[in-house]
């Protein structure tokens, strides 16, 4: 989701930014769409960094009734397959996902199955261009946003536990802060 280079998210983010900077009919849209896309990218990077930081680099969990353990192999296998696919699509997009993307795009076209596909390029590198600069700005902005908020605001105190069943509601009020 953060659009990290060499993974499939980077490819989709670059395509998103390319479309955002494409020529639009109105001059305000030529500015508003790219700026909005970068802001959306910043938030996407920020929540991805929060997830990765909190899960992998925020120390051992505290205050849990049981100590967590690694899942058995059969539970990790589907995630490992997805990670492998993300890397393969990121490294070899035209080969791995190109034919499937062409079928999906063809099905979405109004001209039917024989309508010509619009031109697009599935590649890991499109050169130094505006979408790449937007991607770098979104990545840097998202990292800065997360760590800036982390220093100034206890993000875990902002999240409230959902009110569950009556029994859970009696134990945990929905207005009580989540343990940090």
C-alpha positions in Angstrom: 0.0 0.0 0.0 2.9 2.3 0.5 4.1 1.9 -3.1 7.6 0.7 -2.3 9.8 0.2 -5.3 10.2 -3.4 -6.6 6.7 -4.3 -5.3 3.4 -4.3 -7.1 2.2 -1.3 -5.1 4.9 0.9 -6.7 3.7 0.0 -10.1 0.0 0.9 -9.3 1.0 4.1 -7.6 3.1 5.2 -10.6 0.2 4.4 -12.9 -2.1 6.4 -10.6 0.3 9.4 -10.6 0.7 9.2 -14.4 -3.1 9.4 -14.8 -3.3 12.3 -12.3 -0.8 14.4 -14.4 -2.3 13.5 -17.7 -3.6 16.5 -19.6 -7.1 17.5 -18.4 -9.6 19.9 -20.0 -9.5 22.4 -17.2 -6.4 24.2 -15.9 -7.4 23.9 -12.2 -7.6 20.1 -12.6 -4.1 20.1 -14.0 -3.0 21.3 -10.5 -5.6 19.9 -8.2 -5.5 16.3 -9.3 -1.7 15.8 -9.0 -1.7 17.6 -5.6 -4.6 15.5 -4.4 -2.9 12.4 -5.6 0.3 13.2 -3.7 -1.7 14.0 -0.5 -3.5 10.7 -0.9 -0.1 9.0 -1.4 1.3 10.7 1.7 -1.5 9.3 3.9 -1.2 5.8 2.3 2.5 5.8 3.1 1.9 7.1 6.6 -0.5 4.4 7.6 1.6 1.7 6.0 4.7 2.9 7.9 2.6 2.9 11.1 1.5 -0.6 10.5 5.0 -1.8 9.8 6.6 0.1 12.6 4.0 -0.9 15.2 4.1 -4.6 14.3 7.7 -5.2 13.6 9.7 -2.5 15.4 7.8 -1.3 18.4 9.0 -3.8 20.9 7.3 -6.7 22.5 3.6 -6.5 23.3 2.7 -5.7 26.9 -0.4 -6.3 28.9 -1.7 -9.2 26.9 -3.4 -12.2 28.7 -1.3 -14.6 26.7 2.1 -14.4 25.0 1.8 -14.4 21.2 3.6 -17.1 19.3 4.5 -17.6 15.6 1.7 -19.2 13.6 2.1 -22.7 12.3 3.5 -23.1 8.8 0.1 -23.8 7.1 -1.1 -20.4 8.3 2.0 -18.5 7.0 1.9 -20.2 3.6 -0.9 -18.1 2.0 0.8 -14.8 3.2 4.1 -16.0 1.8 2.5 -16.8 -1.6 1.0 -13.3 -1.7 4.4 -11.7 -0.8 6.0 -13.7 -3.6 3.4 -12.6 -6.1 3.8 -8.9 -5.0 7.5 -9.2 -5.6 7.1 -10.9 -9.0 4.6 -8.4 -10.2 6.9 -5.6 -9.0 9.9 -7.0 -10.8 8.3 -8.4 -13.9 4.9 -6.7 -14.3 4.4 -7.2 -18.1 5.1 -10.9 -17.8 3.3 -11.7 -14.6 0.2 -9.5 -14.7 0.2 -8.0 -18.2 -2.1 -10.7 -19.8 -4.5 -10.6 -16.9 -4.6 -6.8 -17.0 -5.3 -6.8 -20.7 -8.3 -9.2 -20.2 -9.7 -7.0 -17.4 -9.2 -3.8 -19.4 -10.8 -5.4 -22.4 -13.8 -6.4 -20.4 -14.2 -2.9 -19.0 -14.1 -1.2 -22.4 -17.4 0.0 -23.8 -16.5 -1.1 -27.4 -16.8 -4.8 -26.5 -14.2 -7.5 -26.7 -12.6 -6.2 -30.0 -12.2 -2.6 -29.0 -8.6 -1.5 -29.0 -6.9 -1.2 -25.6 -5.6 2.2 -24.7 -1.8 2.4 -24.7 -0.1 1.7 -21.4 3.3 0.5 -20.3 3.9 -2.0 -17.6 7.5 -1.6 -16.6 9.5 -1.4 -13.4 11.2 1.8 -14.6 9.7 4.7 -16.6 12.6 7.0 -16.1 12.9 10.3 -14.2 9.6 12.0 -14.7 6.9 13.9 -12.8 5.1 10.7 -11.5 8.4 9.5 -10.0 8.9 12.9 -8.3 5.3 12.7 -7.0 6.1 9.2 -5.7 9.2 10.3 -4.0 7.4 13.3 -2.4 4.6 11.0 -1.2 7.0 8.5 0.3 9.1 11.2 2.1 6.0 13.1 3.2 4.3 9.9 4.5 7.4 8.9 6.5 7.8 12.4 7.9 4.0 12.6 8.7 4.1 9.3 10.6 7.2 10.0 12.7 6.2 13.6 13.2 2.9 12.5 14.7 4.6 9.7 16.6 6.8 12.3 18.4 4.0 14.7 19.2 0.9 12.6 19.6 0.4 9.2 21.2 -1.4 7.6 18.3 -2.6 4.6 20.4 -4.5 6.9 22.8 -6.5 8.3 19.8 -7.9 4.9 18.9 -10.9 3.7 20.9 -11.9 0.1 21.3 -15.2 -0.8 19.6 -18.2 -1.5 21.8 -18.7 -5.2 21.4 -21.2 -7.5 23.2 -22.8 -6.5 26.5 -20.1 -8.6 28.4 -17.3 -6.9 26.5 -19.0 -3.5 27.0 -19.0 -4.1 30.8 -15.3 -4.9 30.8 -14.1 -2.3 28.3 -16.0 1.0 27.9 -15.9 2.2 24.3 -14.5 5.5 25.6 -11.6 4.0 27.4 -8.3 4.4 25.6 -6.6 1.4 24.0 -3.6 0.2 26.0 -0.3 1.4 24.6 
